[in-house]
Amino acid sequence: MDGEVYSALNQPGVGWFTMIIIGLLAGWIAERVTDSDHGLFANLLFGLIGAFVGAKLAEFAEIPVFGFFRTLIAAVVGAIIVLFLWRKLRAR
């Protein structure tokens, strides 16, 4: 499992610091798209989880994800999905 998490979060050309920046940006963009209101830490958390989800979806769809912008797009898509599911679970 550690290898999967490592490969999903460490895309080629993207280091840990850059991944944190991508997580923050993806979380913030997803927050705006879903009309949510979270703090900085929640944006980072949703963005990083979204990066993992987006990378897995891209892998499943056989779409190559590498570099800053492709990783950001995958992370935003994943974060939107995660936020949507989170809001549905909290509504119960």
N, CA, C and O atoms as a GROMACS GRO file, in nm:
protein
  368
    1MET      N    1   0.082  -0.119   0.000
    1MET     CA    2   0.000   0.000   0.000
    1MET      C    3   0.086   0.125   0.000
    1MET      O    4   0.053   0.223  -0.066
    2ASP      N    5   0.196   0.124   0.072
    2ASP     CA    6   0.282   0.242   0.076
    2ASP      C    7   0.333   0.279  -0.062
    2ASP      O    8   0.349   0.397  -0.093
    3GLY      N    9   0.358   0.180  -0.144
    3GLY     CA   10   0.405   0.207  -0.280
    3GLY      C   11   0.299   0.277  -0.362
    3GLY      O   12   0.331   0.363  -0.444
    4GLU      N   13   0.170   0.240  -0.342
    4GLU     CA   14   0.061   0.304  -0.414
    4GLU      C   15   0.048   0.450  -0.374
    4GLU      O   16   0.036   0.537  -0.460
    5VAL      N   17   0.051   0.478  -0.245
    5VAL     CA   18   0.039   0.615  -0.197
    5VAL      C   19   0.158   0.696  -0.245
    5VAL      O   20   0.141   0.810  -0.289
    6TYR      N   21   0.275   0.639  -0.237
    6TYR     CA   22   0.395   0.709  -0.281
    6TYR      C   23   0.386   0.745  -0.429
    6TYR      O   24   0.418   0.857  -0.467
    7SER      N   25   0.343   0.649  -0.512
    7SER     CA   26   0.338   0.676  -0.655
    7SER      C   27   0.226   0.772  -0.690
    7SER      O   28   0.239   0.849  -0.786
    8ALA      N   29   0.116   0.771  -0.616
    8ALA     CA   30   0.005   0.862  -0.646
    8ALA      C   31   0.039   1.006  -0.608
    8ALA      O   32   0.000   1.099  -0.677
    9LEU      N   33   0.112   1.024  -0.498
    9LEU     CA   34   0.143   1.158  -0.452
    9LEU      C   35   0.274   1.211  -0.508
    9LEU      O   36   0.298   1.332  -0.504
   10ASN      N   37   0.358   1.126  -0.557
   10ASN     CA   38   0.488   1.169  -0.608
   10ASN      C   39   0.492   1.148  -0.759
   10ASN      O   40   0.560   1.058  -0.808
   11GLN      N   41   0.420   1.232  -0.830
   11GLN     CA   42   0.418   1.224  -0.975
   11GLN      C   43   0.553   1.268  -1.030
   11GLN      O   44   0.622   1.346  -0.965
   12PRO      N   45   0.591   1.219  -1.148
   12PRO     CA   46   0.718   1.262  -1.207
   12PRO      C   47   0.722   1.414  -1.222
   12PRO      O   48   0.629   1.474  -1.276
   13GLY      N   49   0.828   1.474  -1.175
   13GLY     CA   50   0.844   1.618  -1.185
   13GLY      C   51   0.775   1.696  -1.075
   13GLY      O   52   0.778   1.819  -1.075
   14VAL      N   53   0.714   1.627  -0.980
   14VAL     CA   54   0.643   1.693  -0.870
   14VAL      C   55   0.698   1.640  -0.739
   14VAL      O   56   0.685   1.521  -0.709
   15GLY      N   57   0.760   1.728  -0.660
   15GLY     CA   58   0.813   1.688  -0.530
   15GLY      C   59   0.710   1.710  -0.420
   15GLY      O   60   0.597   1.751  -0.446
   16TRP      N   61   0.751   1.682  -0.297
   16TRP     CA   62   0.660   1.693  -0.183
   16TRP      C   63   0.614   1.837  -0.161
   16TRP      O   64   0.496   1.860  -0.135
   17PHE      N   65   0.703   1.933  -0.171
   17PHE     CA   66   0.664   2.072  -0.151
   17PHE      C   67   0.565   2.116  -0.259
   17PHE      O   68   0.465   2.182  -0.230
   18THR      N   69   0.594   2.079  -0.382
   18THR     CA   70   0.504   2.112  -0.492
   18THR      C   71   0.370   2.042  -0.476
   18THR      O   72   0.266   2.098  -0.511
   19MET      N   73   0.371   1.920  -0.422
   19MET     CA   74   0.246   1.848  -0.400
   19MET      C   75   0.161   1.918  -0.295
   19MET      O   76   0.038   1.916  -0.304
   20ILE      N   77   0.225   1.977  -0.195
   20ILE     CA   78   0.150   2.053  -0.095
   20ILE      C   79   0.086   2.176  -0.160
   20ILE      O   80  -0.029   2.208  -0.131
   21ILE      N   81   0.159   2.243  -0.247
   21ILE     CA   82   0.105   2.358  -0.320
   21ILE      C   83  -0.012   2.314  -0.408
   21ILE      O   84  -0.116   2.381  -0.412
   22ILE      N   85   0.005   2.204  -0.477
   22ILE     CA   86  -0.103   2.151  -0.561
   22ILE      C   87  -0.224   2.114  -0.476
   22ILE      O   88  -0.337   2.141  -0.515
   23GLY      N   89  -0.200   2.052  -0.360
   23GLY     CA   90  -0.310   2.016  -0.271
   23GLY      C   91  -0.387   2.139  -0.224
   23GLY      O   92  -0.510   2.139  -0.221
   24LEU      N   93  -0.314   2.244  -0.188
   24LEU     CA   94  -0.380   2.368  -0.145
   24LEU      C   95  -0.460   2.430  -0.258
   24LEU      O   96  -0.575   2.469  -0.239
   25LEU      N   97  -0.401   2.438  -0.375
   25LEU     CA   98  -0.471   2.496  -0.491
   25LEU      C   99  -0.593   2.411  -0.530
   25LEU      O  100  -0.701   2.465  -0.554
   26ALA      N  101  -0.575   2.281  -0.535
   26ALA     CA  102  -0.685   2.193  -0.574
   26ALA      C  103  -0.799   2.200  -0.472
   26ALA      O  104  -0.916   2.205  -0.510
   27GLY      N  105  -0.764   2.202  -0.344
   27GLY     CA  106  -0.866   2.214  -0.240
   27GLY      C  107  -0.940   2.345  -0.248
   27GLY      O  108  -1.062   2.349  -0.231
   28TRP      N  109  -0.867   2.453  -0.274
   28TRP     CA  110  -0.930   2.585  -0.285
   28TRP      C  111  -1.021   2.593  -0.407
   28TRP      O  112  -1.132   2.645  -0.398
   29ILE      N  113  -0.973   2.542  -0.522
   29ILE     CA  114  -1.055   2.543  -0.643
   29ILE      C  115  -1.180   2.457  -0.623
   29ILE      O  116  -1.290   2.498  -0.660
   30ALA      N  117  -1.163   2.339  -0.565
   30ALA     CA  118  -1.278   2.251  -0.540
   30ALA      C  119  -1.376   2.316  -0.442
   30ALA      O  120  -1.497   2.302  -0.456
   31GLU      N  121  -1.323   2.388  -0.344
   31GLU     CA  122  -1.408   2.460  -0.249
   31GLU      C  123  -1.493   2.563  -0.322
   31GLU      O  124  -1.612   2.576  -0.293
   32ARG      N  125  -1.435   2.636  -0.414
   32ARG     CA  126  -1.508   2.739  -0.490
   32ARG      C  127  -1.611   2.675  -0.583
   32ARG      O  128  -1.723   2.724  -0.595
   33VAL      N  129  -1.573   2.566  -0.650
   33VAL     CA  130  -1.663   2.499  -0.745
   33VAL      C  131  -1.785   2.440  -0.673
   33VAL      O  132  -1.897   2.448  -0.723
   34THR      N  133  -1.762   2.381  -0.556
   34THR     CA  134  -1.872   2.316  -0.483
   34THR      C  135  -1.943   2.413  -0.389
   34THR      O  136  -2.032   2.372  -0.315
   35ASP      N  137  -1.904   2.539  -0.389
   35ASP     CA  138  -1.964   2.642  -0.303
   35ASP      C  139  -1.959   2.601  -0.156
   35ASP      O  140  -2.057   2.614  -0.083
   36SER      N  141  -1.843   2.552  -0.115
   36SER     CA  142  -1.820   2.512   0.024
   36SER      C  143  -1.744   2.623   0.095
   36SER      O  144  -1.701   2.720   0.033
   37ASP      N  145  -1.729   2.608   0.225
   37ASP     CA  146  -1.654   2.705   0.302
   37ASP      C  147  -1.571   2.629   0.405
   37ASP      O  148  -1.620   2.591   0.511
   38HIS      N  149  -1.444   2.608   0.373
   38HIS     CA  150  -1.352   2.536   0.461
   38HIS      C  151  -1.231   2.623   0.489
   38HIS      O  152  -1.211   2.726   0.426
   39GLY      N  153  -1.152   2.580   0.583
   39GLY     CA  154  -1.029   2.651   0.614
   39GLY      C  155  -0.913   2.600   0.530
   39GLY      O  156  -0.928   2.512   0.446
   40LEU      N  157  -0.799   2.656   0.556
   40LEU     CA  158  -0.678   2.623   0.482
   40LEU      C  159  -0.639   2.476   0.500
   40LEU      O  160  -0.603   2.409   0.404
   41PHE      N  161  -0.646   2.427   0.624
   41PHE     CA  162  -0.609   2.288   0.650
   41PHE      C  163  -0.704   2.191   0.578
   41PHE      O  164  -0.659   2.092   0.521
   42ALA      N  165  -0.834   2.220   0.581
   42ALA     CA  166  -0.931   2.134   0.513
   42ALA      C  167  -0.908   2.136   0.362
   42ALA      O  168  -0.920   2.033   0.296
   43ASN      N  169  -0.875   2.253   0.308
   43ASN     CA  170  -0.844   2.261   0.165
   43ASN      C  171  -0.724   2.174   0.131
   43ASN      O  172  -0.724   2.103   0.031
   44LEU      N  173  -0.620   2.181   0.213
   44LEU     CA  174  -0.502   2.098   0.191
   44LEU      C  175  -0.539   1.950   0.198
   44LEU      O  176  -0.497   1.872   0.113
   45LEU      N  177  -0.615   1.913   0.298
   45LEU     CA  178  -0.654   1.773   0.316
   45LEU      C  179  -0.737   1.724   0.197
   45LEU      O  180  -0.708   1.618   0.141
   46PHE      N  181  -0.840   1.801   0.159
   46PHE     CA  182  -0.922   1.760   0.045
   46PHE      C  183  -0.842   1.760  -0.084
   46PHE      O  184  -0.864   1.675  -0.170
   47GLY      N  185  -0.751   1.854  -0.099
   47GLY     CA  186  -0.667   1.858  -0.219
   47GLY      C  187  -0.574   1.738  -0.230
   47GLY      O  188  -0.557   1.681  -0.338
   48LEU      N  189  -0.512   1.700  -0.118
   48LEU     CA  190  -0.422   1.584  -0.121
   48LEU      C  191  -0.498   1.454  -0.141
   48LEU      O  192  -0.453   1.366  -0.216
   49ILE      N  193  -0.611   1.440  -0.075
   49ILE     CA  194  -0.695   1.321  -0.097
   49ILE      C  195  -0.745   1.321  -0.241
   49ILE      O  196  -0.750   1.217  -0.306
   50GLY      N  197  -0.782   1.440  -0.289
   50GLY     CA  198  -0.827   1.452  -0.427
   50GLY      C  199  -0.718   1.416  -0.526
   50GLY      O  200  -0.747   1.359  -0.632
   51ALA      N  201  -0.594   1.450  -0.495
   51ALA     CA  202  -0.483   1.413  -0.582
   51ALA      C  203  -0.470   1.262  -0.593
   51ALA      O  204  -0.445   1.209  -0.701
   52PHE      N  205  -0.488   1.194  -0.482
   52PHE     CA  206  -0.482   1.048  -0.484
   52PHE      C  207  -0.597   0.991  -0.566
   52PHE      O  208  -0.577   0.904  -0.650
   53VAL      N  209  -0.720   1.041  -0.540
   53VAL     CA  210  -0.838   0.994  -0.612
   53VAL      C  211  -0.825   1.025  -0.761
   53VAL      O  212  -0.852   0.939  -0.846
   54GLY      N  213  -0.784   1.147  -0.794
   54GLY     CA  214  -0.768   1.186  -0.933
   54GLY      C  215  -0.663   1.104  -1.005
   54GLY      O  216  -0.682   1.067  -1.121
   55ALA      N  217  -0.553   1.074  -0.937
   55ALA     CA  218  -0.447   0.991  -0.997
   55ALA      C  219  -0.498   0.850  -1.024
   55ALA      O  220  -0.466   0.791  -1.127
   56LYS      N  221  -0.577   0.797  -0.931
   56LYS     CA  222  -0.632   0.662  -0.950
   56LYS      C  223  -0.733   0.659  -1.064
   56LYS      O  224  -0.735   0.565  -1.143
   57LEU      N  225  -0.818   0.763  -1.073
   57LEU     CA  226  -0.914   0.770  -1.183
   57LEU      C  227  -0.842   0.786  -1.317
   57LEU      O  228  -0.882   0.723  -1.415
   58ALA      N  229  -0.739   0.868  -1.322
   58ALA     CA  230  -0.662   0.885  -1.445
   58ALA      C  231  -0.592   0.754  -1.484
   58ALA      O  232  -0.586   0.719  -1.601
   59GLU      N  233  -0.541   0.684  -1.384
   59GLU     CA  234  -0.478   0.555  -1.411
   59GLU      C  235  -0.579   0.456  -1.467
   59GLU      O  236  -0.550   0.383  -1.561
   60PHE      N  237  -0.699   0.456  -1.408
   60PHE     CA  238  -0.805   0.367  -1.455
   60PHE      C  239  -0.846   0.402  -1.598
   60PHE      O  240  -0.873   0.312  -1.678
   61ALA      N  241  -0.851   0.531  -1.630
   61ALA     CA  242  -0.889   0.576  -1.764
   61ALA      C  243  -0.771   0.577  -1.861
   61ALA      O  244  -0.786   0.614  -1.977
   62GLU      N  245  -0.654   0.535  -1.813
   62GLU     CA  246  -0.531   0.530  -1.893
   62GLU      C  247  -0.493   0.668  -1.948
   62GLU      O  248  -0.451   0.680  -2.063
   63ILE      N  249  -0.508   0.771  -1.863
   63ILE     CA  250  -0.467   0.907  -1.897
   63ILE      C  251  -0.338   0.935  -1.821
   63ILE      O  252  -0.337   0.927  -1.698
   64PRO      N  253  -0.231   0.968  -1.891
   64PRO     CA  254  -0.106   0.993  -1.820
   64PRO      C  255  -0.112   1.124  -1.739
   64PRO      O  256  -0.154   1.228  -1.790
   65VAL      N  257  -0.071   1.115  -1.614
   65VAL     CA  258  -0.068   1.232  -1.526
   65VAL      C  259   0.076   1.251  -1.480
   65VAL      O  260   0.130   1.167  -1.408
   66PHE      N  261   0.136   1.362  -1.522
   66PHE     CA  262   0.272   1.395  -1.481
   66PHE      C  263   0.288   1.545  -1.488
   66PHE      O  264   0.218   1.612  -1.564
   67GLY      N  265   0.378   1.596  -1.411
   67GLY     CA  266   0.402   1.740  -1.412
   67GLY      C  267   0.302   1.817  -1.329
   67GLY      O  268   0.204   1.761  -1.279
   68PHE      N  269   0.326   1.945  -1.316
   68PHE     CA  270   0.247   2.030  -1.228
   68PHE      C  271   0.102   2.044  -1.274
   68PHE      O  272   0.010   2.018  -1.196
   69PHE      N  273   0.080   2.084  -1.398
   69PHE     CA  274  -0.056   2.116  -1.443
   69PHE      C  275  -0.145   1.993  -1.456
   69PHE      O  276  -0.262   1.998  -1.419
   70ARG      N  277  -0.094   1.884  -1.507
   70ARG     CA  278  -0.175   1.762  -1.517
   70ARG      C  279  -0.207   1.708  -1.378
   70ARG      O  280  -0.318   1.659  -1.355
   71THR      N  281  -0.112   1.716  -1.288
   71THR     CA  282  -0.138   1.672  -1.151
   71THR      C  283  -0.240   1.763  -1.085
   71THR      O  284  -0.327   1.715  -1.012
   72LEU      N  285  -0.232   1.894  -1.110
   72LEU     CA  286  -0.329   1.988  -1.055
   72LEU      C  287  -0.469   1.959  -1.107
   72LEU      O  288  -0.565   1.960  -1.030
   73ILE      N  289  -0.482   1.934  -1.235
   73ILE     CA  290  -0.613   1.903  -1.293
   73ILE      C  291  -0.670   1.775  -1.232
   73ILE      O  292  -0.788   1.771  -1.195
   74ALA      N  293  -0.588   1.672  -1.222
   74ALA     CA  294  -0.634   1.546  -1.162
   74ALA      C  295  -0.672   1.568  -1.016
   74ALA      O  296  -0.771   1.512  -0.969
   75ALA      N  297  -0.594   1.648  -0.944
   75ALA     CA  298  -0.623   1.675  -0.803
   75ALA      C  299  -0.753   1.754  -0.787
   75ALA      O  300  -0.830   1.727  -0.695
   76VAL      N  301  -0.778   1.850  -0.874
   76VAL     CA  302  -0.902   1.928  -0.866
   76VAL      C  303  -1.022   1.838  -0.893
   76VAL      O  304  -1.121   1.845  -0.820
   77VAL      N  305  -1.015   1.755  -0.994
   77VAL     CA  306  -1.125   1.664  -1.025
   77VAL      C  307  -1.148   1.570  -0.906
   77VAL      O  308  -1.262   1.548  -0.865
   78GLY      N  309  -1.041   1.514  -0.853
   78GLY     CA  310  -1.054   1.425  -0.738
   78GLY      C  311  -1.108   1.497  -0.616
   78GLY      O  312  -1.192   1.442  -0.544
   79ALA      N  313  -1.063   1.620  -0.591
   79ALA     CA  314  -1.109   1.696  -0.475
   79ALA      C  315  -1.257   1.731  -0.487
   79ALA      O  316  -1.329   1.730  -0.388
   80ILE      N  317  -1.302   1.762  -0.607
   80ILE     CA  318  -1.445   1.791  -0.628
   80ILE      C  319  -1.527   1.666  -0.597
   80ILE      O  320  -1.632   1.674  -0.533
   81ILE      N  321  -1.480   1.552  -0.643
   81ILE     CA  322  -1.551   1.426  -0.615
   81ILE      C  323  -1.553   1.398  -0.465
   81ILE      O  324  -1.657   1.363  -0.410
   82VAL      N  325  -1.439   1.415  -0.400
   82VAL     CA  326  -1.430   1.390  -0.256
   82VAL      C  327  -1.520   1.487  -0.178
   82VAL      O  328  -1.590   1.445  -0.086
   83LEU      N  329  -1.519   1.614  -0.214
   83LEU     CA  330  -1.605   1.712  -0.147
   83LEU      C  331  -1.753   1.682  -0.170
   83LEU      O  332  -1.834   1.695  -0.078
   84PHE      N  333  -1.788   1.641  -0.290
   84PHE     CA  334  -1.926   1.604  -0.319
   84PHE      C  335  -1.970   1.487  -0.231
   84PHE      O  336  -2.077   1.491  -0.170
   85LEU      N  337  -1.886   1.384  -0.224
   85LEU     CA  338  -1.919   1.268  -0.141
   85LEU      C  339  -1.922   1.305   0.007
   85LEU      O  340  -2.008   1.257   0.081
   86TRP      N  341  -1.830   1.391   0.052
   86TRP     CA  342  -1.825   1.436   0.191
   86TRP      C  343  -1.954   1.510   0.228
   86TRP      O  344  -2.012   1.486   0.334
   87ARG      N  345  -1.998   1.596   0.141
   87ARG     CA  346  -2.120   1.672   0.168
   87ARG      C  347  -2.242   1.580   0.170
   87ARG      O  348  -2.333   1.601   0.250
   88LYS      N  349  -2.246   1.479   0.084
   88LYS     CA  350  -2.357   1.383   0.085
   88LYS      C  351  -2.359   1.302   0.214
   88LYS      O  352  -2.465   1.276   0.270
   89LEU      N  353  -2.241   1.261   0.261
   89LEU     CA  354  -2.234   1.185   0.386
   89LEU      C  355  -2.273   1.270   0.506
   89LEU      O  356  -2.339   1.220   0.598
   90ARG      N  357  -2.233   1.395   0.508
   90ARG     CA  358  -2.265   1.484   0.620
   90ARG      C  359  -2.411   1.524   0.621
   90ARG      O  360  -2.464   1.560   0.726
   91ALA      N  361  -2.478   1.518   0.505
   91ALA     CA  362  -2.620   1.556   0.498
   91ALA      C  363  -2.709   1.450   0.562
   91ALA      O  364  -2.824   1.478   0.596
   92ARG      N  365  -2.658   1.331   0.577
   92ARG     CA  366  -2.738   1.223   0.637
   92ARG      C  367  -2.760   1.244   0.780
   92ARG      O  368  -2.826   1.162   0.845
   0.00000   0.00000   0.00000
